[in-house]
């Protein structure tokens, strides 16, 4: 499990983009308490998914289309 800042660093997404991707339901985080605040933790397996979503967003696709293309690419990487 990695924190949101590490996920942002490794995936190329901003923290705000990660929060938006999570709100859209494309990835899930686990929340834990660290002193008086909640901290998001992500599975390391989500790094590739976020990288691909961000790649397609940078190419001009909508969030939903970027997510669909990411799922297709992860299921059949030889097509892309």
GROMACS elastic network, one bead per residue, 0.5 to 0.9 nm:
[ bonds ]
;  ai    aj funct       b0    kb
    1    30     6  0.89274   500
    1    41     6  0.57622   500
    1    42     6  0.53558   500
    1    44     6  0.58979   500
    2     5     6  0.82350   500
    2     6     6  0.61850   500
    2     7     6  0.64344   500
    2    40     6  0.82661   500
    2    41     6  0.52151   500
    2    42     6  0.52843   500
    2    43     6  0.64722   500
    2    44     6  0.64916   500
    3     6     6  0.54275   500
    3     7     6  0.62262   500
    3     8     6  0.86993   500
    3    39     6  0.71974   500
    3    40     6  0.57866   500
    3    42     6  0.62319   500
    4     8     6  0.61029   500
    4     9     6  0.86119   500
    4    15     6  0.66033   500
    4    18     6  0.75999   500
    4    19     6  0.87194   500
    4    29     6  0.89313   500
    4    39     6  0.78412   500
    4    40     6  0.58257   500
    4    41     6  0.62087   500
    4    42     6  0.69516   500
    5     8     6  0.50386   500
    5     9     6  0.62097   500
    5    10     6  0.86880   500
    5    14     6  0.83915   500
    5    15     6  0.65974   500
    6    10     6  0.61142   500
    6    11     6  0.84012   500
    7    10     6  0.52340   500
    7    11     6  0.58390   500
    7    12     6  0.81141   500
    7    13     6  0.78337   500
    7    14     6  0.89163   500
    7    15     6  0.82987   500
    7    18     6  0.82456   500
    7    41     6  0.86986   500
    7    42     6  0.72866   500
    7    44     6  0.79610   500
    7    46     6  0.86357   500
    7    47     6  0.66652   500
    7    50     6  0.87159   500
    8    11     6  0.53150   500
    8    12     6  0.56093   500
    8    14     6  0.54216   500
    8    15     6  0.58194   500
    8    17     6  0.86160   500
    8    18     6  0.71838   500
    8    47     6  0.88381   500
    9    12     6  0.56723   500
    9    13     6  0.71890   500
    9    14     6  0.79639   500
   10    13     6  0.81084   500
   10    47     6  0.69813   500
   10    51     6  0.83063   500
   11    14     6  0.86111   500
   11    47     6  0.56420   500
   11    48     6  0.71739   500
   11    49     6  0.86398   500
   11    50     6  0.60724   500
   11    52     6  0.86243   500
   11    54     6  0.80495   500
   12    50     6  0.82491   500
   12    51     6  0.65179   500
   12    54     6  0.73264   500
   12    55     6  0.88664   500
   13    16     6  0.80754   500
   13    17     6  0.59211   500
   13    18     6  0.64299   500
   13    50     6  0.73398   500
   13    51     6  0.73189   500
   13    54     6  0.63929   500
   14    17     6  0.50441   500
   14    18     6  0.62904   500
   14    19     6  0.87044   500
   15    18     6  0.50766   500
   15    19     6  0.62927   500
   15    20     6  0.86718   500
   16    19     6  0.51103   500
   16    20     6  0.62120   500
   16    21     6  0.86246   500
   17    20     6  0.50006   500
   17    21     6  0.60521   500
   17    22     6  0.84904   500
   17    54     6  0.86239   500
   18    21     6  0.50247   500
   18    22     6  0.61175   500
   18    23     6  0.85916   500
   18    27     6  0.86079   500
   18    50     6  0.79571   500
   19    22     6  0.50679   500
   19    23     6  0.61921   500
   19    24     6  0.86758   500
   20    24     6  0.61725   500
   20    25     6  0.86500   500
   21    24     6  0.51181   500
   21    25     6  0.64621   500
   21    26     6  0.56154   500
   21    27     6  0.65031   500
   21    28     6  0.87724   500
   21    50     6  0.82246   500
   21    53     6  0.88454   500
   21    63     6  0.81633   500
   22    25     6  0.50441   500
   22    26     6  0.57510   500
   22    27     6  0.50761   500
   22    28     6  0.57608   500
   22    29     6  0.73960   500
   23    26     6  0.76965   500
   23    27     6  0.83280   500
   23    28     6  0.85900   500
   24    27     6  0.80247   500
   24    63     6  0.86199   500
   24    64     6  0.86105   500
   25    28     6  0.67566   500
   26    49     6  0.87429   500
   26    50     6  0.86849   500
   26    67     6  0.71202   500
   27    42     6  0.82991   500
   27    46     6  0.70448   500
   27    49     6  0.83554   500
   27    50     6  0.81716   500
   28    41     6  0.88195   500
   28    42     6  0.69896   500
   28    43     6  0.83696   500
   28    46     6  0.87850   500
   29    40     6  0.58008   500
   29    41     6  0.53607   500
   29    43     6  0.74941   500
   30    39     6  0.81144   500
   30    40     6  0.56930   500
   30    41     6  0.51245   500
   30    42     6  0.65423   500
   30    43     6  0.87323   500
   31    38     6  0.60397   500
   31    39     6  0.54925   500
   31    41     6  0.62826   500
   32    37     6  0.82896   500
   32    38     6  0.54431   500
   32    39     6  0.53317   500
   32    40     6  0.66802   500
   32    41     6  0.76643   500
   33    36     6  0.66994   500
   33    37     6  0.57032   500
   33    39     6  0.61405   500
   34    37     6  0.54771   500
   34    38     6  0.60461   500
   34    39     6  0.64663   500
   35    38     6  0.81765   500
   42    45     6  0.83417   500
   42    46     6  0.70459   500
   42    47     6  0.85581   500
   43    46     6  0.55758   500
   43    47     6  0.76864   500
   44    47     6  0.56283   500
   44    48     6  0.84228   500
   45    48     6  0.67013   500
   45    49     6  0.77369   500
   46    49     6  0.51335   500
   46    50     6  0.62077   500
   46    51     6  0.85880   500
   47    50     6  0.52787   500
   47    51     6  0.61230   500
   47    52     6  0.87016   500
   48    52     6  0.62055   500
   48    53     6  0.86286   500
   48    74     6  0.87563   500
   49    52     6  0.52971   500
   49    53     6  0.62531   500
   49    54     6  0.86694   500
   49    67     6  0.84521   500
   49    70     6  0.66063   500
   49    71     6  0.79405   500
   49    74     6  0.77941   500
   50    53     6  0.50483   500
   50    54     6  0.60774   500
   50    55     6  0.84492   500
   50    67     6  0.89183   500
   50    70     6  0.85862   500
   51    54     6  0.52376   500
   51    55     6  0.60845   500
   51    56     6  0.87691   500
   52    56     6  0.62818   500
   52    57     6  0.85499   500
   52    66     6  0.77788   500
   52    67     6  0.81582   500
   52    69     6  0.83598   500
   52    70     6  0.56537   500
   52    73     6  0.84896   500
   52    74     6  0.89149   500
   53    56     6  0.53179   500
   53    57     6  0.61689   500
   53    58     6  0.86810   500
   53    63     6  0.75671   500
   53    65     6  0.88968   500
   53    66     6  0.51829   500
   53    67     6  0.56302   500
   53    68     6  0.87453   500
   53    69     6  0.78998   500
   53    70     6  0.58957   500
   54    58     6  0.60843   500
   54    59     6  0.85801   500
   54    63     6  0.88142   500
   54    66     6  0.76445   500
   55    58     6  0.52559   500
   55    59     6  0.64805   500
   55    66     6  0.80987   500
   56    60     6  0.66134   500
   56    61     6  0.57564   500
   56    62     6  0.82084   500
   56    63     6  0.83870   500
   56    65     6  0.82123   500
   56    66     6  0.50849   500
   56    67     6  0.82326   500
   56    69     6  0.77223   500
   56    70     6  0.79291   500
   57    60     6  0.51486   500
   57    62     6  0.63640   500
   57    63     6  0.65468   500
   57    65     6  0.86375   500
   57    66     6  0.59813   500
   58    61     6  0.73608   500
   60    66     6  0.87743   500
   61    64     6  0.80624   500
   61    65     6  0.59566   500
   61    66     6  0.56530   500
   62    65     6  0.52190   500
   62    66     6  0.59397   500
   62    67     6  0.84981   500
   63    66     6  0.50756   500
   63    67     6  0.61477   500
   63    68     6  0.86794   500
   64    67     6  0.51059   500
   64    68     6  0.62411   500
   64    69     6  0.86599   500
   65    68     6  0.50070   500
   65    69     6  0.60785   500
   65    70     6  0.84116   500
   66    69     6  0.51853   500
   66    70     6  0.60660   500
   66    71     6  0.87025   500
   67    71     6  0.62503   500
   67    72     6  0.86746   500
   68    71     6  0.51861   500
   68    72     6  0.62786   500
   68    73     6  0.86305   500
   69    72     6  0.50742   500
   69    73     6  0.60744   500
   69    74     6  0.85449   500
   70    73     6  0.50803   500
   70    74     6  0.60605   500
   70    75     6  0.85511   500
   71    74     6  0.51425   500
   71    75     6  0.61539   500
   71    76     6  0.85748   500
   72    75     6  0.52088   500
   72    76     6  0.60498   500
   72    77     6  0.76638   500
   72    79     6  0.85668   500
   72    80     6  0.89686   500
   73    76     6  0.51808   500
   73    78     6  0.77931   500
   73    79     6  0.70068   500
   73    80     6  0.63604   500
   74    77     6  0.55863   500
   76    79     6  0.59257   500
   76    80     6  0.78510   500
   77    80     6  0.56882   500
